[in-house]
Amino acid sequence: MEAIKLQKKYPQFSQPEVMSLVSRFKDMDIDGKGSITKQEAITALSSGHNSEGTYDSVRTTLKEVQVDSSGKIELEDYIDLIAKLRQGRNKTAGVAIGSPGKSRVVVQGSNSNIQHGILPDELSAFTTHINGVLGGDPDIGDRLPLPTETFQIFDEARDGLILCKLINDSVPDTIDERVLNKPVAKTQFKPINNFQMTENNNIVISSAKAIGCSVVNVGASDIIDGREHLILGLIWQIIRRGLLSKIDIKLHPELYRLLEDGETLEEFLRLPPDQILLRWFNYHLKAANWPRRVNNFSKDICDSENYTVLLNQLVPAQCSRAPLQQTNLEQRAEQVLQNADAIGCRKFLTSKSIVVGNPKLNLAFVANLFNTHPGLEALEESERPVIEDFDAEGEREARVFTLWLNSLNVEPGVYNLFEDLKDGTVILQAFDKVIPGCVTWRRVSKPKEGQELSRFKCVENTNYAVELGQANRMTLVGVQGADIVDGTKTLVLGLVWQLMRKSVIATLASLSKGNNREVTDSDMIRWANDRVKAASKRTTMRSFKDSTLKTGHFYLDLLDALKPGYVDYSLVYEGRNEDECTMNNKLAISIARKAGALIFVVPEDLVEVRPRLGLTFIAALMALGQ
C-alpha cells in the first residue's frame, strides 16, 4: 500500500524501483522506528553499489528535502532525496571553481542571497590536522580519518565532540571532558540528541572565547546546522591558537636571541606571536647571509626562495638550497615541501598554496616549523636570570580582561592589554559597548591606516576615557590619561576592571524583572547563598575573598542548584590539596559553560581565590540563573 502511494507521488520511479528503495530504507532502519539519521542517508547514498552521487552532492541536495523538526529522514523523505539526485541536482556541489590554489567551493549562507567561499586547500589542511592530532581518541577515534576532500568534517562536527577535543589539543585541560555528552556504547550505538548537542556546543563556543578565539556571530545552532564557513573559521582559530601558544619565552627562553639592538625584553614580549614568528624567520635569513627579509605570510614567501634558505639554515644536512635552481615556481615549491618532509614538517601547505600566498596556511606551516626546529642557541647560565626574573604584574587579571575586551568585538583585537590600550581607541570602543551612546566620537582621534597616533593625541583620547569613567561613577582617583598611555599596570587593570564590572552589573540589571537598583557585591553573595540553601546544600560563601571557595564545592553546589542533575558528585574531590581543588574548579567551569555561561577564568584563578575573577564567575552564574 505504501509503495503504491509513493509510486503515484513519484511517477518517475517504476513500482519495482519503489519496492527496491523501500527495501533499502528498511534495511537501514535497524530499530524499526521508521526513520534514519541524515548522516546515515548521506553515507548510504554516496558510497557502495547504491551510490546516487558524491558525498557533497547528496549532502547539499538533502538541504532541499523538507524534513520534520526532529531532523530524522523518513521513507518519503528518502525517496524525495533520491528523486532530486536523479534529476541531476547539485552534481557540482563541493567542486571548486576558479584558478588552481585560489579556487573556492561556494556554499549557501543562512540567507538565500548570501554565498560564502571555502578554499579546498584550507579544508584539506585543517581536516588532515584533525585526523593527525585526534586519531586514536577513545571517544571519536573510530570516526577518523575523515575524508579531506569532502564536507564530511562539518557533519561530524555537529555534536561538538570533535571541536571540544580539538580545543583541548590546542590548549590542554581547557575542557573537563567528563561533562561532555557522548553517544551510547559502541555495541548499541545511539547518537546524542539535539539538546545534548547544544550543551556540547555551548562548551565549544564559551571555551573557544576563553582561549582567545574571536567567536562572533557563531552559536551552538550554527554548528548543529553544519554552517560550513562558520565551522571552518572556528576550526582555523582553534588550530592557530594551539600553534601560536608555544611561541612563549617561558617555553623557549632562547627567543631572547631575537631581541634587536637596544630593544628590551618587555618591548619584545609586546609583539603578537605572528610578529615574533616573522622576527624568527628573518633572524635565520640574516644568519644565512641571505639579503631578503619577510614582512608577511603571503607575497614575501610565494616564490619559495625564503623558504628554501630558512630550511637550509635550520637543517642543512637534509635541506639543500637546490630548489633555488628551479625556475618553475610550483615545482620549486614542491621541492621545498620535499625538504620539509625530510625533517618531518610537511604539513598544512601544498605547492599551489605556497605559490598563491595563502596567509593562513603559510602561518601554520611556519609555526609548526618553529615548534619542531626552532634552531636557536640555548642561553648561557649568565643570560638565564634575565628571563626568569621577568613576571608580568597582574598577568592573570590581564588575561581575563583581554579576553573580555575581545568578546566585545573591539577593533583591532587586544593581544597585550597594557600595550594595546595606549592610544585610547580600544578602551573607548569598550565604553561605547558597555554604555551605548556615551562616547562622542567626533572627540576621538583615530590613527590612519598603518600609522600610530602621536603621544599628544593618545593622551587626549585616554583623558577622555578617564573622564567618561568618572562621569559614570567609577573610582579613578589619581588616574590620568598619561597613565594609560604609559601602560601603568595597576591603573590600567583598575580602569578595565571597573568597566568590566559595570558591564556585568548592566547585564544582571537587564535580566532582573522590574528592579532598577544596581546590583552590589553583597547582592551577588546573598543570591548565591540563597540559591544553594534552597537546594538543601550546606556550603556557603562569606565574601569573594572567602578562602573556602578554593575547593570549588560552593561553585559546584550553586551550579547543581541552578541546573539540578548537572553535577555528578561522584566526580567531585574533597579538596584536600591543590590538585584536588584544581580538578573541582575545572569541573565547575566546564559545567557552567555546558549550561551556557560565558566564563573567562581558568581553574587556577578560582583556586587562588582572586576576588575580582571570582566575582565574574558568580556573576556569570547569576546571569544564567535569571
C-alpha positions as CSV (number, residue, x, y, z in Angstrom):
1,M,0.0,0.0,0.0
2,E,2.8,2.4,1.0
3,A,4.7,1.6,-2.2
4,I,1.7,2.3,-4.4
5,K,1.1,5.7,-2.7
6,L,4.8,6.6,-3.2
7,Q,4.8,5.5,-6.8
8,K,1.8,7.8,-7.5
9,K,3.7,10.7,-5.9
10,Y,6.9,9.9,-7.7
11,P,5.9,8.6,-11.1
12,Q,9.5,8.7,-12.4
13,F,10.1,5.5,-10.4
14,S,8.6,2.2,-11.6
15,Q,6.8,0.2,-9.0
16,P,9.7,-2.4,-8.7
17,E,12.1,0.6,-8.2
18,V,9.9,1.9,-5.4
19,M,9.8,-1.5,-3.8
20,S,13.5,-1.8,-4.0
21,L,14.0,1.7,-2.5
22,V,11.6,0.8,0.3
23,S,13.5,-2.4,1.0
24,R,16.8,-0.4,1.1
25,F,15.4,2.1,3.5
26,K,14.1,-0.7,5.9
27,D,17.5,-2.3,5.8
28,M,18.9,0.9,7.2
29,D,16.1,1.4,9.7
30,I,17.5,-1.2,12.1
31,D,15.4,-0.3,15.1
32,G,12.2,-0.2,13.1
33,K,11.2,3.3,14.1
34,G,10.5,4.4,10.6
35,S,13.4,6.9,10.3
36,I,17.1,7.1,9.8
37,T,19.6,9.9,10.6
38,K,20.7,12.4,8.0
39,Q,24.3,11.1,8.3
40,E,23.1,7.5,7.6
41,A,21.3,8.7,4.5
42,I,24.3,10.7,3.2
43,T,26.7,7.8,3.8
44,A,24.4,5.2,2.2
45,L,23.7,7.3,-0.9
46,S,27.3,8.4,-1.5
47,S,29.1,5.1,-1.2
48,G,28.9,1.5,-2.3
49,H,26.8,0.0,-5.1
50,N,23.7,2.1,-4.1
51,S,25.6,5.4,-4.6
52,E,23.4,8.2,-6.1
53,G,26.1,10.9,-6.1
54,T,29.1,12.3,-4.3
55,Y,29.1,12.9,-0.6
56,D,28.8,16.7,-1.1
57,S,26.1,16.5,-3.8
58,V,24.0,14.2,-1.5
59,R,24.6,16.4,1.5
60,T,23.7,19.6,-0.4
61,T,20.5,18.1,-2.0
62,L,19.4,16.8,1.4
63,K,19.1,20.5,2.4
64,E,16.3,20.8,-0.2
65,V,14.2,18.0,1.4
66,Q,11.6,19.1,3.8
67,V,12.2,17.0,6.9
68,D,10.3,17.5,10.2
69,S,11.6,19.2,13.3
70,S,13.2,16.0,14.6
71,G,15.7,16.2,11.7
72,K,15.2,12.5,11.0
73,I,14.8,11.1,7.5
74,E,11.5,9.2,7.0
75,L,10.8,6.9,4.0
76,E,9.1,9.6,1.9
77,D,12.0,12.0,2.6
78,Y,14.4,9.3,1.4
79,I,12.5,8.7,-1.9
80,D,12.3,12.5,-2.4
81,L,16.0,12.8,-1.9
82,I,16.8,10.1,-4.5
83,A,14.3,11.7,-6.9
84,K,16.1,15.1,-6.6
85,L,19.5,13.4,-7.0
86,R,18.4,11.6,-10.2
87,Q,17.3,14.9,-11.6
88,G,20.9,15.9,-11.5
89,R,20.5,18.4,-8.7
90,N,23.8,19.7,-7.1
91,K,26.0,17.5,-9.2
92,T,28.8,20.1,-8.9
93,A,28.4,20.5,-5.1
94,G,31.8,20.5,-3.5
95,V,33.6,21.2,-6.8
96,A,35.9,24.1,-6.6
97,I,35.7,26.9,-9.2
98,G,38.5,29.4,-10.1
99,S,42.2,29.1,-10.8
100,P,44.3,26.5,-9.0
101,G,45.2,27.5,-5.5
102,K,42.7,30.3,-5.5
103,S,39.7,28.2,-6.3
104,R,36.7,28.2,-3.9
105,V,33.8,25.9,-3.2
106,V,30.7,28.1,-3.0
107,V,28.3,27.3,-0.1
108,Q,24.9,28.8,0.7
109,G,24.7,31.2,3.6
110,S,21.8,31.5,6.1
111,N,20.1,33.9,3.7
112,S,19.3,32.8,0.1
113,N,21.0,35.9,-1.2
114,I,24.3,35.2,0.6
115,Q,27.0,32.8,-0.5
116,H,30.4,32.0,1.1
117,G,33.5,30.6,-0.4
118,I,35.6,27.8,1.1
119,L,39.2,27.2,0.0
120,P,39.7,23.5,-0.7
121,D,43.4,23.8,0.4
122,E,42.3,25.1,3.8
123,L,39.6,22.5,4.2
124,S,42.0,19.7,3.3
125,A,44.8,21.0,5.6
126,F,42.6,21.5,8.6
127,T,40.9,18.1,8.2
128,T,44.3,16.5,7.9
129,H,45.5,18.2,11.1
130,I,42.4,17.0,12.9
131,N,42.9,13.4,11.7
132,G,46.5,13.6,12.9
133,V,46.0,15.0,16.4
134,L,42.7,13.3,17.3
135,G,43.4,9.8,15.7
136,G,43.1,7.1,18.4
137,D,40.9,9.3,20.7
138,P,38.7,6.9,22.8
139,D,35.5,8.8,22.1
140,I,35.9,9.9,18.5
141,G,38.9,7.9,17.1
142,D,36.6,5.5,15.3
143,R,35.2,8.3,13.2
144,L,38.7,9.1,11.9
145,P,40.4,9.6,9.5
146,L,37.8,11.9,7.9
147,P,38.0,12.5,4.1
148,T,40.0,15.6,3.4
149,E,38.3,16.5,0.1
150,T,34.6,16.5,1.2
151,F,32.4,18.4,3.6
152,Q,32.0,15.4,6.0
153,I,34.0,17.3,8.6
154,F,31.1,19.7,9.0
155,D,28.7,16.9,9.7
156,E,31.0,15.2,12.1
157,A,31.5,18.4,14.0
158,R,27.7,18.9,14.6
159,D,27.7,17.1,18.0
160,G,30.6,19.3,19.4
161,L,32.8,16.4,20.3
162,I,35.5,16.9,17.6
163,L,35.6,20.6,18.3
164,C,35.9,20.1,22.1
165,K,38.7,17.6,21.6
166,L,40.4,20.0,19.2
167,I,40.3,22.8,21.8
168,N,41.9,20.5,24.4
169,D,44.6,19.6,21.9
170,S,45.4,23.2,21.2
171,V,45.2,24.4,24.9
172,P,45.3,21.3,27.1
173,D,42.8,21.0,30.0
174,T,40.6,23.8,28.8
175,I,37.6,21.5,28.9
176,D,36.8,18.8,31.5
177,E,35.8,16.0,29.2
178,R,33.9,14.3,31.9
179,V,31.0,16.7,31.4
180,L,30.6,16.1,27.6
181,N,27.6,14.3,26.2
182,K,28.8,11.3,24.3
183,P,27.0,8.6,22.2
184,V,25.9,5.4,23.9
185,A,28.3,2.5,23.9
186,K,29.5,1.2,20.5
187,T,27.7,-2.1,20.8
188,Q,24.3,-0.4,20.5
189,F,25.3,3.0,19.0
190,K,22.8,5.8,19.7
191,P,23.8,9.3,18.7
192,I,23.2,12.2,21.1
193,N,20.0,14.3,20.7
194,N,19.8,18.0,19.7
195,F,19.6,19.2,23.3
196,Q,22.8,17.3,24.2
197,M,24.5,18.6,21.0
198,T,23.5,22.2,22.1
199,E,25.1,21.6,25.5
200,N,28.3,20.3,23.9
201,N,28.4,23.3,21.5
202,N,27.8,25.7,24.4
203,I,31.1,24.4,25.8
204,V,32.7,24.8,22.4
205,I,31.7,28.4,22.0
206,S,32.5,29.5,25.5
207,S,35.7,27.6,25.7
208,A,36.9,29.0,22.3
209,K,36.3,32.5,23.6
210,A,38.1,31.6,26.8
211,I,41.3,30.6,24.9
212,G,41.2,33.8,22.9
213,C,39.4,32.9,19.7
214,S,37.3,35.6,18.2
215,V,33.9,34.0,18.0
216,V,31.4,36.5,16.6
217,N,28.0,35.6,15.2
218,V,28.6,31.9,15.8
219,G,26.2,30.0,18.1
220,A,25.6,26.4,19.1
221,S,22.8,26.2,16.5
222,D,25.2,27.2,13.7
223,I,27.4,24.2,14.5
224,I,24.5,21.8,14.7
225,D,23.2,23.1,11.3
226,G,26.6,22.4,9.8
227,R,27.3,26.0,8.7
228,E,30.4,25.3,6.7
229,H,32.1,28.8,6.6
230,L,31.5,29.4,10.3
231,I,32.7,26.0,11.4
232,L,35.8,26.2,9.2
233,G,36.6,29.6,10.6
234,L,36.3,28.4,14.1
235,I,38.5,25.3,13.4
236,W,41.2,27.6,12.0
237,Q,41.1,29.9,15.0
238,I,41.4,26.9,17.4
239,I,44.3,25.4,15.4
240,R,46.0,28.8,15.2
241,R,45.7,29.3,18.9
242,G,47.4,25.9,19.5
243,L,50.2,26.6,17.1
244,L,51.0,30.1,18.4
245,S,50.6,29.2,22.1
246,K,54.1,27.5,22.0
247,I,55.7,30.8,20.9
248,D,56.3,31.7,24.5
249,I,59.5,32.8,26.2
250,K,58.7,30.6,29.2
251,L,58.7,27.5,26.9
252,H,61.5,28.8,24.7
253,P,63.9,31.0,26.7
254,E,66.1,31.1,23.6
255,L,63.6,33.5,22.0
256,Y,65.7,36.1,23.8
257,R,68.2,35.7,20.9
258,L,65.7,37.5,18.7
259,L,65.9,40.9,20.6
260,E,67.2,43.7,18.3
261,D,69.8,46.2,19.4
262,G,68.5,48.5,22.1
263,E,65.3,46.5,22.5
264,T,64.2,45.5,26.0
265,L,62.7,42.1,26.8
266,E,59.4,43.8,27.8
267,E,59.2,45.6,24.4
268,F,59.9,42.3,22.6
269,L,57.2,40.5,24.5
270,R,54.6,43.0,23.4
271,L,54.9,41.6,19.9
272,P,52.0,39.3,18.9
273,P,53.1,35.7,18.2
274,D,52.8,36.1,14.4
275,Q,55.2,39.0,14.5
276,I,57.6,37.0,16.7
277,L,57.4,34.3,14.0
278,L,58.4,36.8,11.3
279,R,61.2,38.0,13.5
280,W,62.4,34.4,13.9
281,F,62.2,33.8,10.2
282,N,64.3,36.9,9.4
283,Y,66.8,36.0,12.2
284,H,67.6,32.8,10.3
285,L,67.7,34.6,6.9
286,K,70.2,37.1,8.3
287,A,72.3,34.3,9.8
288,A,72.4,32.6,6.4
289,N,73.7,35.9,4.9
290,W,70.6,36.0,2.6
291,P,69.8,39.5,1.5
292,R,66.0,39.2,1.6
293,R,63.5,39.6,4.5
294,V,59.9,38.6,5.1
295,N,57.2,41.0,6.3
296,N,54.2,38.9,5.8
297,F,53.0,35.3,5.3
298,S,51.8,35.8,1.7
299,K,53.6,37.6,-1.1
300,D,57.1,37.6,0.5
301,I,57.0,33.8,0.6
302,C,55.2,32.8,-2.6
303,D,58.4,32.3,-4.7
304,S,59.7,29.8,-2.2
305,E,63.2,31.3,-2.1
306,N,63.0,32.4,1.5
307,Y,61.6,29.1,2.5
308,T,64.5,27.3,0.8
309,V,67.0,29.3,2.7
310,L,65.2,29.0,6.0
311,L,65.0,25.2,5.8
312,N,68.7,25.0,4.8
313,Q,69.7,27.2,7.7
314,L,67.7,25.1,10.2
315,V,68.7,21.6,9.0
316,P,71.5,21.9,6.3
317,A,72.2,18.2,6.2
318,Q,68.7,17.3,5.0
319,C,67.5,20.6,3.3
320,S,69.7,21.8,0.5
321,R,69.4,25.0,-1.5
322,A,68.8,23.1,-4.7
323,P,65.2,24.4,-5.1
324,L,66.8,27.9,-5.9
325,Q,68.0,26.4,-9.2
326,Q,64.4,25.5,-10.2
327,T,62.7,28.3,-12.3
328,N,59.2,26.9,-12.3
329,L,57.6,28.3,-9.1
330,E,55.2,25.4,-8.4
331,Q,58.0,22.8,-8.9
332,R,60.3,24.9,-6.7
333,A,57.5,25.0,-4.0
334,E,57.2,21.2,-4.3
335,Q,60.9,20.8,-3.8
336,V,60.7,23.0,-0.7
337,L,57.9,20.7,0.7
338,Q,60.0,17.6,0.0
339,N,62.8,19.2,2.1
340,A,60.2,19.9,4.8
341,D,59.0,16.3,4.6
342,A,62.6,15.1,5.2
343,I,62.6,16.8,8.6
344,G,59.0,15.8,9.5
345,C,57.4,19.2,8.8
346,R,55.4,18.7,5.6
347,K,52.1,20.0,7.0
348,F,49.4,22.4,6.1
349,L,50.9,23.6,2.7
350,T,50.6,22.4,-0.9
351,S,52.8,23.7,-3.7
352,K,49.8,25.6,-5.0
353,S,49.0,27.3,-1.7
354,I,52.6,28.5,-1.4
355,V,52.6,30.0,-4.9
356,V,49.3,31.8,-4.4
357,G,50.5,33.0,-0.9
358,N,47.7,31.7,1.4
359,P,48.5,33.6,4.6
360,K,46.7,31.1,7.0
361,L,48.4,28.0,5.7
362,N,51.8,29.7,5.5
363,L,51.4,30.9,9.1
364,A,50.5,27.4,10.2
365,F,53.5,25.9,8.3
366,V,56.0,28.4,9.8
367,A,54.6,28.0,13.3
368,N,54.8,24.2,13.1
369,L,58.4,24.6,11.7
370,F,59.3,26.8,14.7
371,N,57.7,24.3,17.2
372,T,59.7,21.5,15.7
373,H,63.0,23.0,14.7
374,P,63.5,26.4,16.5
375,G,67.2,26.4,15.6
376,L,68.1,28.9,18.4
377,E,71.2,28.5,20.5
378,A,70.5,27.7,24.2
379,L,71.1,30.5,26.6
380,E,74.2,30.7,28.8
381,E,73.7,30.5,32.5
382,S,74.6,34.1,32.8
383,E,71.7,35.1,30.5
384,R,69.0,33.0,32.1
385,P,68.1,35.3,35.0
386,V,67.0,37.9,32.5
387,I,64.2,35.6,31.5
388,E,63.4,34.1,34.9
389,D,63.1,37.5,36.6
390,F,60.5,38.7,34.2
391,D,57.0,38.3,35.6
392,A,54.1,40.3,34.2
393,E,52.4,42.1,37.1
394,G,48.7,41.3,37.2
395,E,49.2,38.6,34.5
396,R,46.1,36.6,35.5
397,E,43.7,39.5,35.6
398,A,45.2,41.0,32.4
399,R,44.5,37.7,30.7
400,V,40.8,37.7,31.7
401,F,40.3,41.4,30.9
402,T,41.9,40.9,27.5
403,L,39.5,38.0,26.7
404,W,36.6,40.1,27.9
405,L,37.6,43.1,25.7
406,N,37.9,40.8,22.7
407,S,34.5,39.4,23.4
408,L,33.1,42.9,22.8
409,N,34.5,42.6,19.2
410,V,36.7,45.7,19.6
411,E,39.0,46.6,16.6
412,P,41.8,45.9,16.4
413,G,41.8,42.9,18.7
414,V,43.7,43.1,22.0
415,Y,46.8,40.9,22.4
416,N,48.8,42.8,25.1
417,L,46.5,44.6,27.4
418,F,48.9,47.3,28.6
419,E,50.3,48.0,25.1
420,D,47.1,47.8,23.0
421,L,45.1,50.3,25.1
422,K,47.7,53.1,24.8
423,D,46.0,55.1,22.1
424,G,42.6,55.0,23.8
425,T,40.6,53.8,20.8
426,V,40.0,50.3,22.2
427,I,39.0,51.4,25.7
428,L,36.7,54.0,24.2
429,Q,35.0,51.3,22.0
430,A,34.6,49.2,25.2
431,F,32.9,52.2,26.9
432,D,30.5,52.6,24.0
433,K,29.7,48.9,24.1
434,V,29.1,48.8,27.8
435,I,27.3,52.2,28.0
436,P,25.8,52.6,24.5
437,G,26.0,56.2,23.1
438,C,28.3,57.5,25.9
439,V,31.2,58.3,23.5
440,T,31.1,61.4,21.3
441,W,33.2,60.0,18.5
442,R,34.0,63.4,16.9
443,R,36.1,64.0,20.0
444,V,38.2,60.9,19.4
445,S,41.4,60.8,17.3
446,K,41.8,57.7,15.2
447,P,45.1,56.5,13.7
448,K,45.4,56.4,9.9
449,E,45.9,53.0,8.4
450,G,49.5,51.8,9.0
451,Q,50.3,54.8,11.3
452,E,50.2,55.4,15.1
453,L,48.8,58.4,16.9
454,S,51.1,60.9,18.4
455,R,51.5,60.8,22.2
456,F,49.6,64.1,22.5
457,K,46.6,62.5,20.6
458,C,46.9,59.3,22.7
459,V,46.7,61.3,25.9
460,E,43.7,63.3,24.7
461,N,41.9,60.0,24.0
462,T,42.8,58.4,27.3
463,N,41.9,61.5,29.2
464,Y,38.5,61.3,27.6
465,A,38.2,57.7,28.7
466,V,39.1,58.7,32.3
467,E,36.5,61.5,32.1
468,L,33.8,59.0,30.9
469,G,34.7,56.7,33.8
470,Q,34.3,59.5,36.3
471,A,31.0,60.6,34.8
472,N,29.8,57.0,35.2
473,R,30.7,56.8,38.9
474,M,33.9,54.8,38.5
475,T,36.5,55.3,41.2
476,L,39.5,56.7,39.3
477,V,41.2,58.9,41.9
478,G,44.7,60.0,40.7
479,V,44.3,58.3,37.3
480,Q,45.2,60.3,34.3
481,G,45.2,59.6,30.6
482,A,49.0,59.6,30.6
483,D,49.0,56.6,33.0
484,I,47.1,54.6,30.4
485,V,49.5,55.7,27.6
486,D,52.5,54.8,29.8
487,G,51.0,51.3,30.5
488,T,51.0,51.7,34.3
489,K,49.8,48.3,35.1
490,T,47.8,48.7,38.3
491,L,46.0,51.7,36.9
492,V,45.2,50.1,33.6
493,L,43.9,47.0,35.4
494,G,41.8,49.1,37.7
495,L,40.2,51.0,34.9
496,V,39.4,47.9,32.8
497,W,38.2,46.0,35.9
498,Q,35.7,48.8,36.8
499,L,34.4,48.9,33.2
500,M,34.1,45.1,33.1
501,R,32.3,45.1,36.4
502,K,29.9,47.8,35.1
503,S,29.2,45.6,32.1
504,V,28.5,42.6,34.4
505,I,26.1,44.8,36.6
506,A,24.4,46.1,33.5
507,T,23.8,42.6,32.2
508,L,22.4,41.5,35.6
509,A,20.2,44.6,35.8
510,S,18.8,43.9,32.3
511,L,17.8,40.4,33.4
512,S,16.2,41.3,36.7
513,K,12.5,41.9,36.5
514,G,11.5,45.5,37.3
515,N,14.4,46.2,39.6
516,N,16.4,49.2,38.5
517,R,18.7,49.2,41.6
518,E,22.3,48.5,40.8
519,V,23.4,45.0,41.9
520,T,26.1,45.1,44.6
521,D,28.7,42.5,45.6
522,S,26.6,41.8,48.7
523,D,23.6,41.2,46.4
524,M,25.5,38.6,44.5
525,I,26.8,36.9,47.6
526,R,23.3,36.8,49.1
527,W,21.7,35.5,45.9
528,A,24.3,32.7,45.6
529,N,23.9,31.7,49.3
530,D,20.1,31.7,49.0
531,R,20.1,29.5,45.9
532,V,22.5,27.0,47.5
533,K,20.5,26.9,50.7
534,A,17.2,26.5,48.9
535,A,18.7,23.4,47.2
536,S,19.4,21.9,50.7
537,K,23.2,22.3,50.3
538,R,25.4,23.1,53.2
539,T,28.2,25.2,51.7
540,T,28.2,29.0,52.0
541,M,30.4,31.9,51.0
542,R,31.1,34.9,53.2
543,S,32.8,37.2,50.6
544,F,34.7,36.9,47.3
545,K,37.9,36.6,49.5
546,D,36.5,33.6,51.4
547,S,39.3,31.0,51.4
548,T,36.9,28.1,51.4
549,L,35.9,28.9,47.8
550,K,39.2,27.4,46.7
551,T,37.8,23.8,47.0
552,G,35.2,24.5,44.3
553,H,32.5,22.9,46.4
554,F,30.4,26.1,46.7
555,Y,30.5,26.7,43.0
556,L,29.5,23.1,42.2
557,D,26.6,23.3,44.7
558,L,25.5,26.6,43.2
559,L,25.6,25.0,39.7
560,D,23.6,22.0,40.9
561,A,21.1,24.3,42.5
562,L,20.7,26.2,39.2
563,K,20.8,23.1,37.0
564,P,19.7,20.1,39.0
565,G,21.5,16.9,38.0
566,Y,24.2,18.7,36.1
567,V,26.8,17.9,38.7
568,D,27.9,14.3,39.1
569,Y,29.1,14.4,42.7
570,S,31.0,11.1,42.2
571,L,33.5,13.2,40.2
572,V,34.0,15.8,43.0
573,Y,37.1,15.6,45.2
574,E,37.3,16.5,48.9
575,G,39.7,19.4,48.1
576,R,42.4,18.3,50.4
577,N,45.2,19.6,48.2
578,E,45.8,22.0,45.4
579,D,45.4,19.3,42.7
580,E,42.0,18.2,44.0
581,C,40.9,21.8,44.2
582,T,42.0,22.4,40.7
583,M,40.1,19.4,39.4
584,N,36.9,20.6,41.2
585,N,37.1,24.1,39.8
586,K,37.9,22.7,36.3
587,L,34.7,20.7,36.6
588,A,32.7,23.7,37.7
589,I,34.0,25.9,34.8
590,S,33.1,23.2,32.2
591,I,29.6,22.6,33.7
592,A,29.0,26.4,33.7
593,R,29.9,26.5,30.0
594,K,27.7,23.5,29.3
595,A,24.8,25.4,30.8
596,G,25.5,28.3,28.5
597,A,27.5,30.7,30.8
598,L,30.4,32.7,29.3
599,I,33.3,32.0,31.6
600,F,36.8,33.6,31.1
601,V,38.5,32.4,34.3
602,V,40.8,29.3,34.5
603,P,40.7,26.9,37.5
604,E,43.9,28.4,39.0
605,D,42.1,31.8,39.3
606,L,39.4,30.2,41.5
607,V,41.9,28.0,43.5
608,E,43.9,31.2,44.3
609,V,40.7,32.9,45.3
610,R,41.2,36.1,43.2
611,P,38.2,38.2,44.3
612,R,37.7,40.1,41.0
613,L,37.8,36.9,39.0
614,G,35.6,35.0,41.4
615,L,33.1,37.8,41.1
616,T,33.0,37.4,37.3
617,F,32.3,33.7,37.8
618,I,29.4,34.2,40.2
619,A,28.0,37.0,38.0
620,A,28.0,34.7,35.0
621,L,26.1,32.1,37.0
622,M,23.7,34.7,38.3
623,A,23.0,35.8,34.7
624,L,22.4,32.1,33.9
625,G,20.0,31.8,36.8
626,Q,18.0,34.9,35.9
